[in-house]
Amino acid sequence: MDDGVELLWRERGEESAPRAGLTLDRIVRAGIELADAEGLEGLSMRKVADRLGFTTMSLYRHVPGRDQLVALMRDAVMGEHAPEDPSDRTDEPRSDHQDAGPQEDGSDQKGADWRPRLEALARQGWRLRRRHPWLAEVRGSRNIPGPNAVATFERMLSTLIGTPLRPHEVIAAVNLIGRFVDAEALSLVETLREERRSGVSEEEWWGARDSLYERLTAYPTITRLWESGGWDDPEDSFEFGLRRILDGIEALIRERDETRDDSCRECGKPLEPAATGRPRVYCSRACQQRAYRTRKKP
């Protein structure tokens, strides 16, 4: 079974020869435009072919099927750099490194600026999903990532290297951010789907539910929050959630920093602070090699 790895990770120039102007890149771009307009539910090989003015069979000469096309579309948009959106806001002070991202040499500045860097990448992912809401619909545990998706994951992981977090905590923290961004984007997908289906905006639909609101007066907590203005100026769910998740990661980093064991894992001798890069865990190369050999023993 073709899982699409070779197609996703193809080198530029490996694409099959164009047939009367039809290329894989054109097919992928047409698929993205269609999904942007109609969501993934509106995407089919036939519709993409019609959009390009070719037969459906012509597409299959370039891409095996819809699943592989969606994977290519996802990786293509993951390579985009969505421009800063004026609607983005944060109550956190923004540092000079906020939009810089990881350094070209992969250095992490000892992890001191992890929060603005991780926040900037989370916002980049959010902007991409606002431009392409269907990204959040590409779900499941067996979606093969392409080079752009892996590069994004690499950049996010790199923000937490140099902090006291343990390796499995770095991965868990980044995965948590990713799932949160996708969950928020899914709410956009659901709203757009219902508006397309009904022709009625979200505000109009809820504004016409007077009979429901009359019944809510029987619930004291809801009534109290309503009368206190709790729904007058609601929190932006993305902003609120992102801040709280970053606060949680920050609290864990602080906890790990306070309990960090600064002794060699192999011999127990005190460790000299690392000048740059990730924290040291072995006092010498010999201890590192000895630990490696011990780990490899059956």
C-alpha positions in Angstrom: 0.0 0.0 0.0 1.3 3.5 -1.0 1.5 5.5 2.2 2.7 8.6 0.4 6.1 8.9 2.0 8.1 9.0 -1.3 5.7 11.5 -2.8 5.7 13.8 0.3 9.5 13.7 0.6 10.3 13.9 -3.1 13.1 16.3 -4.1 12.1 19.2 -6.2 12.6 18.2 -9.8 11.5 14.6 -9.2 8.0 15.3 -10.3 6.8 13.6 -13.4 7.0 15.5 -16.6 4.1 17.9 -17.2 1.3 16.8 -19.4 -0.1 19.7 -21.3 0.6 22.0 -18.4 -0.7 19.8 -15.6 1.8 19.4 -12.8 1.7 18.1 -9.3 2.2 21.6 -7.9 -0.8 22.9 -9.8 -2.9 20.0 -8.6 -1.9 20.6 -5.0 -2.6 24.4 -5.3 -6.0 23.7 -6.8 -6.8 21.3 -4.0 -5.8 24.0 -1.4 -8.0 26.6 -3.1 -10.9 24.2 -3.2 -10.5 23.2 0.5 -10.2 26.8 1.5 -13.5 27.5 -0.1 -15.5 24.4 0.8 -13.6 22.6 3.5 -12.3 19.0 3.2 -15.8 17.7 2.8 -16.0 19.6 -0.5 -12.7 18.2 -1.8 -12.7 15.5 -4.4 -10.4 14.5 -7.2 -13.2 15.2 -9.7 -13.7 18.8 -8.4 -9.9 19.4 -8.5 -9.8 18.1 -12.1 -12.8 20.3 -13.1 -11.1 23.3 -11.5 -8.0 22.7 -13.6 -9.8 21.8 -16.8 -8.6 18.2 -17.0 -10.0 14.8 -16.6 -10.0 13.1 -13.2 -7.8 10.3 -14.7 -5.2 12.9 -15.6 -4.7 13.7 -11.9 -4.0 10.1 -11.0 -0.9 10.2 -13.2 0.5 12.6 -10.7 -1.0 11.6 -7.3 -2.4 8.2 -6.4 -5.6 9.4 -4.7 -7.4 11.9 -2.4 -5.6 10.9 0.8 -2.2 11.5 -0.7 -3.4 14.8 -2.2 -4.6 16.0 1.3 -1.2 15.1 2.7 0.6 17.1 0.0 -1.8 20.0 0.5 -1.2 19.9 4.3 2.6 20.0 3.9 2.5 22.7 1.3 0.6 25.1 3.5 2.8 24.2 6.5 5.6 25.7 4.5 3.8 29.0 4.2 4.8 31.9 6.4 1.5 33.6 7.3 2.0 37.3 7.7 1.4 38.9 11.1 -2.3 39.5 11.7 -3.3 42.8 13.4 -6.0 40.9 15.2 -3.4 38.9 17.1 -3.1 40.3 20.6 -1.4 39.3 23.8 -1.3 40.7 27.3 2.3 39.3 27.6 5.2 41.7 27.0 6.7 40.9 23.6 10.5 40.5 23.5 12.9 41.3 20.7 13.1 37.6 20.0 9.3 37.1 19.7 9.2 36.9 16.0 12.7 35.8 15.3 12.2 32.1 16.0 15.1 29.7 16.5 18.6 30.8 15.5 20.1 29.6 12.2 22.7 27.6 14.0 20.1 25.9 16.2 21.3 27.5 19.4 18.8 28.0 22.1 20.3 30.9 24.1 20.2 28.6 27.1 16.4 28.4 26.8 16.0 31.8 28.5 13.7 33.1 25.8 11.7 29.9 25.2 8.3 31.4 26.0 8.2 34.2 23.3 9.7 31.8 20.8 7.2 29.0 21.5 4.4 31.6 21.5 5.4 33.0 18.2 5.4 29.5 16.6 2.0 28.8 18.2 0.6 32.0 16.7 2.1 31.1 13.3 0.2 27.8 13.4 -3.0 29.7 14.4 -2.6 32.1 11.6 -2.1 29.3 9.1 -5.3 27.6 10.4 -7.3 30.7 10.1 -6.2 31.0 6.5 -6.7 27.3 5.9 -9.2 26.1 8.5 -9.4 22.6 6.9 -5.9 21.9 8.3 -7.5 21.0 11.6 -9.7 18.5 9.8 -6.6 16.4 8.8 -7.0 14.2 11.9 -5.9 10.8 13.1 -2.8 9.2 14.5 -1.5 7.9 11.1 -1.0 10.9 9.0 2.4 10.8 7.4 4.2 14.1 8.0 6.1 15.8 5.2 9.3 17.9 5.4 7.5 21.1 6.2 5.5 19.6 9.0 8.6 17.9 10.5 10.5 21.2 10.2 7.7 23.0 12.1 7.8 20.3 14.8 11.6 20.6 15.0 11.4 24.4 15.5 8.8 24.0 18.3 10.9 21.4 20.1 14.0 23.5 19.8 12.4 26.3 21.8 12.4 24.1 24.9 15.9 22.7 24.5 18.1 24.3 27.1 15.3 24.5 29.7 15.3 22.0 32.7 12.4 20.1 31.1 13.0 16.4 30.7 13.1 15.1 27.1 9.6 13.4 27.4 8.2 16.7 28.9 9.6 18.7 26.0 7.7 16.5 23.5 4.6 16.4 25.6 4.5 20.3 26.0 4.9 20.8 22.2 2.2 18.2 21.4 -0.1 19.9 23.9 0.4 23.2 22.1 -0.3 21.6 18.8 -3.5 19.9 19.9 -4.7 23.1 21.5 -4.2 25.1 18.2 -6.0 22.3 16.2 -8.9 22.2 18.7 -9.4 26.0 18.4 -9.2 25.7 14.6 -11.8 23.0 14.6 -14.3 25.4 16.1 -13.7 27.6 13.1 -14.3 24.7 10.8 -17.6 23.8 12.5 -18.8 27.4 12.4 -17.9 27.8 8.7 -19.5 24.4 7.8 -22.8 25.4 9.5 -22.8 28.9 7.9 -22.3 27.4 4.5 -25.0 24.8 5.1 -27.6 27.1 6.5 -26.8 30.5 5.0 -27.2 32.0 8.4 -24.3 33.5 10.4 -23.4 32.3 13.9 -24.5 35.6 15.5 -27.8 35.6 13.6 -28.6 32.0 14.6 -27.9 32.4 18.3 -29.6 35.8 18.3 -32.8 34.1 17.3 -32.9 31.7 20.3 -35.0 33.8 22.6 -37.1 30.8 23.7 -33.9 29.2 25.0 -32.8 32.2 26.9 -36.1 32.5 28.7 -35.6 29.0 30.2 -32.0 29.7 31.4 -33.3 32.0 34.2 -34.0 28.8 36.2 -30.2 28.2 36.5 -28.8 30.5 39.2 -25.1 30.3 38.3 -25.7 31.0 34.7 -28.1 33.8 35.6 -25.6 35.4 38.1 -22.8 35.3 35.5 -25.1 36.8 32.9 -26.2 39.6 35.1 -22.6 40.3 36.1 -21.7 40.8 32.5 -19.8 37.6 32.0 -21.0 37.3 28.4 -20.7 41.0 27.5 -17.0 40.9 26.7 -16.1 37.2 26.4 -12.5 36.1 26.6 -10.9 35.2 23.3 -10.6 31.5 23.6 -7.3 31.2 21.7 -5.7 34.0 23.7 -6.9 32.7 27.0 -6.0 29.1 26.3 -2.5 29.9 24.9 -1.6 32.0 27.9 -2.8 29.4 30.4 -0.9 26.6 28.6 2.3 28.7 28.5 1.8 29.6 32.2 1.6 25.9 33.0 4.8 25.1 31.0 6.5 28.0 32.7 5.5 26.7 36.2 6.9 23.2 35.3 10.1 24.7 34.1 10.4 26.7 37.3 9.7 23.5 39.3 12.3 21.5 37.4 14.8 24.3 37.8 14.4 24.3 41.5 14.8 20.6 41.8 17.5 20.1 39.0 20.1 17.5 39.9 23.5 19.1 39.0 25.4 15.9 39.5 26.8 13.5 36.8 24.3 10.7 36.1 27.1 8.2 35.9 29.5 8.9 38.7 27.7 11.5 40.8 30.3 14.2 40.7 29.2 17.8 40.5 28.7 19.2 37.0 30.2 22.4 35.7 27.6 24.7 34.2 27.4 24.4 30.4 28.7 27.5 28.6 26.1 27.1 25.8 23.5 24.7 24.5 21.6 22.0 26.5 22.4 21.4 30.2 25.2 18.8 30.9 24.2 15.4 32.3 27.7 13.8 32.4 30.9 15.3 33.8 33.1 13.8 31.1 33.1 12.0 27.8 34.2 8.9 29.5 31.1 8.9 31.8 28.9 9.5 28.8 30.4 6.6 26.9 30.2 4.3 30.0 26.5 5.2 30.4 25.9 4.5 26.8 27.6 1.1 26.9 25.6 0.2 30.0 22.3 1.2 28.4 23.0 -0.9 25.3 23.7 -4.1 27.3 20.8 -6.6 27.0 
